[in-house]
């Protein structure tokens, strides 16, 4: 008869095969309006864009500047990055506004989505020009396949009792506002200014957070524009009739890596930290870390070595280390972490693409976590001792340690305005029916065998 320890090892090795079976790629859509694939001219029909009448136009920076100056406006900075951007403005002889949209793929069923983009609102142009004469009322947002909106931005205006414009306002859409939909953020917008906007959507809670130039606007989660919206499927851009509009550039719509666990490795000593990088508690019952170049240490300070309740190592090798917990689970509150010291061989190649980190969330199943080395793990890419919007711009332009990597993006989010992480070294033993379902008959049998 085999020993309980050997039986545990056997099931643990089988479990490793289960957890590494799913290897989802990072789902991301980036739209920069650059050539290729975009060409100057009407957006309709390019790269899946469609919609009603009065379509925006892809233009070079020089072309946009020429239109603005011909309308009596300042040319200024007309693209955020590259040489082209999208001009969303007036079409001669129009009798209505316009809305365009583009399908977003790869995010179906993804509970946490982030949408980031740059916009420059326009002021009214001279009569007869190609820039509309009405101020404000131009929109950007995210909807599902049925066009039910989840999150939206409006460049709005403030009017007096005589309906005269007396100010500007940046608004966000929420069903909580009732039929008016739009909620003033408390921020204003100015002419000739580029703004960075960011939505962080939670499709489970039907809410989102809204950031302007890296600063969070809302103090509590914003209820969706339409609480029936169920997935990030469509990017839409709109404006009212004869409205001046806006210039748009550099959209990124992706699964929110900030809502996952971050594995941060110190290249100097090989020590590692696993941190809950999200704003929600994460409960896990297993994890596995793999290295294509066999750069892992099998004598790492595992949770089992740290006497954390119920955790067992599973056949460690230089190419893969894993632990699981058949009897309890570990819950990390937002910002909490645990250490896995002596994890990485310091003679290895410092490349996040060499490492793969997965864990089993007891609610969501197997999740691919995020990997970063300590040289970039705090998100301070301009080395000015803080983590702010400038560091995000550096990441977006490929200037972080691992250019455009999900790990560096998650590290920026983790460091941005975050309090110091709280360390956790003791597991939380709780009953776990989800664990029984996730691990299946093998672990159920193990429990019976050991009882």
N, C-alpha and C positions, 0 to 999 in steps of 0.2 A: 504494500500500500504506500502511495507516494505521500511525502510530508506536506503539511499545509503550506509551508514556504515554497516548495517546488510547484505546488498547484497554483499559488498566487503568481509566481514568475511566469508560468505557462499562459495563464489568462492575460497577464499584463502584456506579454509579447504579442498575443493575438490582438489585444486592444490597440497596440501601436499601429497595426495594419489598418484598423478601422479609422482611427483619427487622421491618418495621413492620406486616406483615400480621396478626400475632397480637397482640392487645391484651387480655390477660386481666384481668378485674376482680379486685379483692381479695376472696377468698372468706372470709366471716366470718359467724358466728352469734353473736348476743348475746341473752342471756336474763336479764331483770331482774325477771320476775314482776310487772311493773306493769300497771295497768289504763289503757287497753286494751293488749294483747288479753286479759290474764289477769283472771279474776274470782275473788273469794274463794270457797273451797270446795275439794273434792277435785281433785287435779291430773289424774287420769285423764280422758282425752278432750279436754283443753285443749291446743291448739297441737301436736297429734301425740304427746302423751305417752300411753304405755300400759304394761302390765306385769301383775304378779300382783295378789294381794290386798294389803290394808292400805296404801292409797295415801297419800302425803304430802298436805298441805293448803296451798293458797295462802291467806295470812292478812295482814291489815293489821298494822302494828306494834303497835297497841293491842290487837288480838285475841290476838296472840302473848303480849304482856305479861300479859294477863289469865289466859291458860292457865298460864303459868309461875308466876305468883303464887298461883293456886289450887292448884298442886301443891307449894307451899312453897318455891319457888325465887325468885331475884331476877329482876325483869323486865329491868332494864338496857336496853341498846341492842338492839333486836329486829330492826332492818333495817339493812343496810349503806348502801343508797342508795334514794331514793324513799320510798314509803310502804307497800310490800308486800314480803314475802319468802316463802320456802318452809319450812314447818315439817315436818320429817321426824321423826315420833315415833310413839308408841304408839297402837294402835287397840283399844278395849275388846273383850274376849273373843277376842283373836287367838290362833291356834294355830300361827302361823309368822311369820317375818319378812316383809319386803316388798322388792321390787325394781321400780323404774320406769325407763323408758328413753325416749329421744327420738332419732329419726333426724336426722343432721346431713348436709346436702347441700353440694355444691360443693367438697369436699376430696378426691374420688376421684383417686388418682394423685398427690396432692401429697406430696412426700417429707418436707417439714418442716412440722410443725403445732405450734401453741402453744395451750394451754388454761389459762385464768386464771379464778379464782373466789374468792369469800369464804365463809367458814364459821364458825359459832359452835357448838362442841360443847356438848351438854347433859349435866347430871348428873341422877342419879335423882330422880324425883318422888315425892311421898307416895303410899302405897298408895291405890288407888281413883281416882287422878287420871288426866288424859289424857297425862301424861308418863311414859314407861316407867320401870321400877324397876331395870333392869340397865344398868350403866355401860359405855360404849365400844362397839366392834364395829359401827361405822357407816361406810359406804363411799361414795366417789365415784370415777368413772373413765371411760375412753374405750375403746371397743371397735369392731370392724369389723362388717360386715353380718351375719356369722355369729356374732356375740356373742363373738368371741375377743378377750380384753382385751389392750390394749397397755400402759396405765399406770393405776395405781389408788392411792388414798390410803385409809388406815384410821385412824380415831381408836381406838386400842387401849388396853389396860390391862396392867399388870404384876401378876402374882399370886405369892403365896408358895407354899410346899409344901402348905399347907392350902387352897389355892385362894382365899384372901382377897385382895382388891384392895389393893395396896400402892403403886400409882403409875400414872401415865398415860404413853402413848407415841404419837408420831406415826409411823406406819409407811408404807412404800411397797411395792408389789407387784413381784416379779421372779421369773422362772423360774429364775434363778441360785440362789435360795434352796431349790430343790427342792420337795418336797411341802408344806412350811410356807408357801411363797409370800411371806410378809410379812417385811420387813426393817426393824428399828428404825432410825429416822433419827438417834437420839441426842437428839431433842428431846421435850419433854413438852408437854401441853396443859393449860390451866387453864379453870375455869368462868368464865362471863360475859365471854369474850374472843373477839373476832373475829380470824380469821387469813386472810391472803391466800396462796393457793396457786397455783403455776404449774408446768405440765408443758411441756417443750420436747421434742417427739418427732421422732426421725429414723427414718422407715420404711425407709430403705435399710439402715441399720446395725442396725435392730431394737433401738433403745436410746432412752433419754430422760434428761433432766436434771430435777431436782426442786428447786423454790425455795419457801421459806417466808418470808413477809414480805420478799421481795426478796433473800434470802440463799440462795445455792446450797447444798444439803445434801450432795450426793454429790461425792466427789473424782474418781471415774471414771464413765463413762456407765453407766446402769442398764439391764441387759438387760430387754427387754419381759416383761411378765407372762406372755404367751403369744407365742412368737416366730413363730407362724403368722399373727398379726394383720397385715393387709396395708393397711388404710386407715382413716382417721378417719371412721367412719360412724354411731356411736351413743354418746350420753352416757348413763351409767347412774348411778343412786343407789340405795343399798341399806342395810339394817340388819338385825341379828339379832332374833330373837323377844324381845319385851318390852323392847328396848333404848331408852334415853332418846332417842337420836338426835342431831339437829343442826338448825341453821337455816342455810339456804343462800341466796345472793343473787349477782347480777351476774356471770353466766358470760360468758366470751368464748372462742370456739373459732375459730381462724383459721389461714390459712397463715402460717408464721413468717417475717415480713418481715426479721427479724434475720439470716436465713440468705442474704441477698441483698446485692448491691452498693448502697452508699448514695452518692448524688450530693449533696454539700453545697456550697452556694453562699454566698459572702460578699456580702451586699447592698451593702456599702460600696464594693467595688472590682470586683465581678463575677467574681472568681477562684473557681475550683471545685476540689474534691477528690473523687475517686472512691475509696471505701474498701471493702475487704472487711469487711463487718460481721458475718461469720459465724464459726463455730468450725471451718470446713473451708476448704481451699484452693479457689479458684475460678479456672478457666482460661477466658479469653475470646479470641475472634478477631475481634470487631467490637463496635461500639456505635453507637447513634444517640440524639440528644437533640432533641426537638421542642418548639417554643413556639407556642401558638395565637395569641399576640399579636405574633409576630415580634420577640421580645426577645433573640435570640441575636446574638453577634458573629461574623462570618465570618473575622475575623483572630485567632481564639482560638489559644492556644498548644497546638496539637494534639500527639498523640504523634509524628506525622510531623515536626512542627517541632522536637520535642525529640530527633530522630534516634533514636527507638526502633525497633529492628530490624523492618523489614518492613511498617510501618504506613503506610496511604495514606488521604488525605482523599477524600471522595466528594461532589462537587458541593455545597459548603456554601451555605446561604442563611440569612437571618435567621429563617426558620421551622423550619429543620432543619439540623443538622450531624451528620456520620457519619464514622467511620473503620473500615477493615477491614484484615485482614492475611492475604493469600493464601498466604504462605510460612511463617509461624510463628505463635506465639500468645503471650499474656501470662498468666503465672500469679501470682496474688496470694495469699500466705499469709494466714492470719487476722490481721487488724489492719493489713495492708499497704495502701498507697494509691498513687495517682499524681495529679498535678495537671493541670488543664486551665485555666490562667489566662486572664484576659480573655475569659471565656466568655459572661457575661450582661451585657446593657445595663443599667446602674444606673438608667436613667430608666424601666425597665419596672416593671410591677406586681409586687410581692412576693407571689406567690400560687403555692403548689406545684401547684395544679390547672391552672395555665397550662403547666406543663412536664411532659414525658413522657420517661422515660429507659429505654431497653431495651438489652440486650446479648445476645450469643450465647454461652452456656456450651457448651463443646465436648462436654460429657457430657449436658446436659439440654436443649439447644436454646435457643430464644429465651425470655428471661426479662425480665419487667418489673421494673426496679429501683425504688429508693425515692428520693424527692427531698425535701430539707430545706434551708431557709435557715439561715445560721450563727446567727441570733438564737435558733434553737431546736435547732441541730444537736448541742449537747453534752448535751441532755437535762436540764439543770438548770433546771427550770421554777419552782422556788421561790427561785432566786437565793441559795442558801446555800452556794455554792462546793463542793457535792458532788452526785453523782447517786445517788439512793437510792430506796427504796420510796415515799417521800412524793412524789417527782416523778412516779412512775407513777400515783399516785392523782390528782394534778393533771391528767395527760393523760386518765385515764379519765373525769374529770368535765368534760372540755372546756376545761381551763384553760391549755393550751399555746398557742404562737403560732398554730398552724393547728389549730383545735379538732378533736380526734378523728382527725386525719389519720394514715395509715400512716407517713408520713415522720417525724412527731414520735415515734411509738411506736418506730420503728427507731432514731431518734436516742437515745431513752432507753436502749434495750438496748445501743447502742454505747458510751454513756458510763458505764453502770453497771459499776463495778469494773474498767474496761478500762485496760490499759496504754497509754501514748502510741503513736499509730500510727507504724509504720515506713514511711518513704517509699520508693517504688521508681520509678525513672525509666528503667530499661533493660529492654527486652523480653528474654524468654527464648526463644531460637530452638530449637524442638524439632520433630522430625518429627510430622506431625499427620494421620493417616489420617481421623480424625473430621472434620477441616476439609474434606477432599476430599469426604466424603459430604455434609456440611452445605451447602456452596456449590454442589455439583453440577457439571455439565458445563462451565459457563461459566468457572469458575476453573481447571478441569483444562485446558481449551483455552488459557487464558492462560499457564499454566505451560509448555505445549508451545510456544506461540508465542514465549515469551521465552527458551527454552533454546537 
